[in-house]
Amino acid sequence: MPSLHSSSPNQTHMPIFTYHSSIFILCLLLHLISIVAFAHFYSDVEDTEGIKIDLFPEVLRDEAAARLNELGKISDTDGYLERTYMSPASIRASNLIRGWMEEAGLQTWVDLMGNVHGRVEGMNTSAKALLIGSHLDTVIDAGIFDGALGIISALSALKVLNINGQLGKLRRPVEVIAFSDEEGVRFQSTFLGSAALAGVLPVSVLQIQDKSGVTLQNVLEENSIEISDESFFGLKYDPEAVWGYIEVHIEQGPVLESVGLPLGVVKGIAGQTRLKIRDTARKSVTCVQGASSSPPRAKAPLQAISSKEPTAPLQGISSKKSRGPLQYPLLLIQSPSEQATSALQCLTGKHEDREPSLIGGSQITQPLVDGNNLAFLPTLKVTVTGSQGHAGTVPMTMRQDPMAAAAELIMLLEGLCKHPDEYLSYDGQCKGFTVESLAGSLHDANAVACDTGLSSQLKSATYATMKRMAGEVLDDVPVLMSGAGHDAMAMSHLTKVGMLFVRCRGGVSHSPAEHVLDDDVWAAGLAILSFLESQL
């Protein structure tokens, strides 16, 4: 029997086996370390300034841009984008968004107003929740980014956290909300979705009608949503359960493009008043339509009306208080009919021998006052609907900035409606011309200041985003005012709010020409990701 200490073939082979095994294990370890290091570098490494360098372009840029385009194809009409409250296209869009929420690891549901919710509870289910949202409805002939960008960028950021295994590590619940109605196209009542959650929507809204006479409650019932007065009030969120609300939105202005930056933090949102004014012009056919029976033309006699003083009603705001024109609204006209245009020209008069500019959609054209860039001015947008003769319904959307100018303008408009003879005079052709006006308020929202704490965090997230993408630190992040209304206005009644603007080409919005670069979509997603990482 061989000794345990004697040499044998097995004993001489063992050292060779051990030697090769060591090399194999060493190579395997080096390979694994390289993989881990690579993943660590792209997902969780911080540079010397503590800014993470992951970019996730596949999710935050490529997929997000593809989803925006996919959502933009869901329309109730062929040839252009239209998705109004609880329409068939709106329901399809809701289902698609809900699927994306679930893919991001969120629990989902649709509430009684049609809002789509996706929520992750995080590590502390009893903590106050962060809400992130925007709207899924559109105007008629819309662009694909307004509203949708805010939803998609938030979902993309949460999807990245889910991929990284960090979604459950959030220290507070995070909820993404796709609001069912912000634009107010169908029922002429904005913020239906967000105002319901904020508790500022009256229950009487259930009985408002669309142009077909269908009530809002009917629409909900048609979509298998049974709502009562009691359940309606149950939509309101508890303010004590909400930490704050943030919203990403395209700028709808030219500032970010002019400074060459993709993102800006919003300081405040201008108030908004919508007036519905019906002006009826009464005079003989000779005065209203000239000598012929043809429809009024751009040079119809009605344009001969001028203001009693050198300052016409709108321009008079500037001269009365000796304030510069940059502080006050200008008049724009959207009109599908020349007749209605002439009627409005009758009320406003001619300004420095310049005919009022006609605009379509949100395209910006020549202002009534020379020497100023209209894009930077507060705007009174007047949409003139088609009408017979010179009687028509004129919905007006007034963007208040500054508030004092807005209030003064409303007073002047009301005065013009009640006492037109105090504002207008007529030449011999139109002597005895009378105007009857009825004014009513459709919507009134106060200006909103964004929370300084949330704004500071969004600014830090923007700094981090630009560091990640460009490798350099900005001197400063643009701070902007919003002239347009947003769901954040309604949500401000519930909690503190913050907003982030994203550059859009030409400042154009509410138009098929609305455009955001894929890299700017990426920047928006990265900014929300950075903001959420601060909640880990």
HELIX and SHEET records of a PDB file:
HELIX    1   1 PRO A    9  SER A   43  1                                  35    
HELIX    2   2 PRO A   57  PRO A   57  1                                   1    
HELIX    3   3 GLU A   58  GLU A   63  3                                   6    
HELIX    4   4 ALA A   64  GLY A   72  1                                   9    
HELIX    5   5 PRO A   88  GLU A  103  1                                  16    
HELIX    6   6 ALA A  148  ILE A  163  1                                  16    
HELIX    7   7 LEU A  167  LYS A  169  5                                   3    
HELIX    8   8 LEU A  192  ALA A  198  1                                   7    
HELIX    9   9 VAL A  203  GLN A  207  5                                   5    
HELIX   10  10 LEU A  216  GLU A  222  1                                   7    
HELIX   11  11 ASP A  229  PHE A  233  1                                   5    
HELIX   12  12 PRO A  239  ALA A  241  5                                   3    
HELIX   13  13 VAL A  255  VAL A  259  1                                   5    
HELIX   14  14 VAL A  285  GLN A  289  1                                   5    
HELIX   15  15 PRO A  301  ALA A  304  5                                   4    
HELIX   16  16 GLY A  316  LYS A  320  1                                   5    
HELIX   17  17 PRO A  325  GLN A  327  5                                   3    
HELIX   18  18 GLU A  338  THR A  348  1                                  11    
HELIX   19  19 LEU A  374  PHE A  376  5                                   3    
HELIX   20  20 MET A  403  LYS A  418  1                                  16    
HELIX   21  21 PRO A  420  GLU A  422  5                                   3    
HELIX   22  22 GLY A  428  CYS A  430  5                                   3    
HELIX   23  23 THR A  452  ALA A  470  1                                  19    
HELIX   24  24 ASP A  487  MET A  491  1                                   5    
HELIX   25  25 ARG A  505  GLY A  507  5                                   3    
HELIX   26  26 ASP A  518  GLU A  533  1                                  16    
SHEET    1   A 8 GLN A 107  VAL A 110  0                                        
SHEET    2   A 8 VAL A 116  VAL A 120 -1                                        
SHEET    3   A 8 VAL A 174  PHE A 179 -1                                        
SHEET    4   A 8 ALA A 129  HIS A 135  1                                        
SHEET    5   A 8 VAL A 242  ILE A 250  1                                        
SHEET    6   A 8 VAL A 497  VAL A 502  1                                        
SHEET    7   A 8 LEU A 263  ILE A 269 -1                                        
SHEET    8   A 8 VAL A 448  ALA A 449 -1                                        
SHEET    1   B 8 GLN A 107  VAL A 110  0                                        
SHEET    2   B 8 VAL A 116  VAL A 120 -1                                        
SHEET    3   B 8 VAL A 174  PHE A 179 -1                                        
SHEET    4   B 8 ALA A 129  HIS A 135  1                                        
SHEET    5   B 8 VAL A 242  ILE A 250  1                                        
SHEET    6   B 8 VAL A 497  VAL A 502  1                                        
SHEET    7   B 8 LEU A 263  ILE A 269 -1                                        
SHEET    8   B 8 VAL A 479  SER A 482  1                                        
SHEET    1   C 5 LEU A 330  GLN A 334  0                                        
SHEET    2   C 5 THR A 379  THR A 383  1                                        
SHEET    3   C 5 ALA A 391  ARG A 399 -1                                        
SHEET    4   C 5 GLN A 272  ARG A 282 -1                                        
SHEET    5   C 5 THR A 434  ALA A 445 -1                                        
SHEET    1   D 2 SER A 306  SER A 307  0                                        
SHEET    2   D 2 LEU A 424  SER A 425 -1                                        
END                                                                             
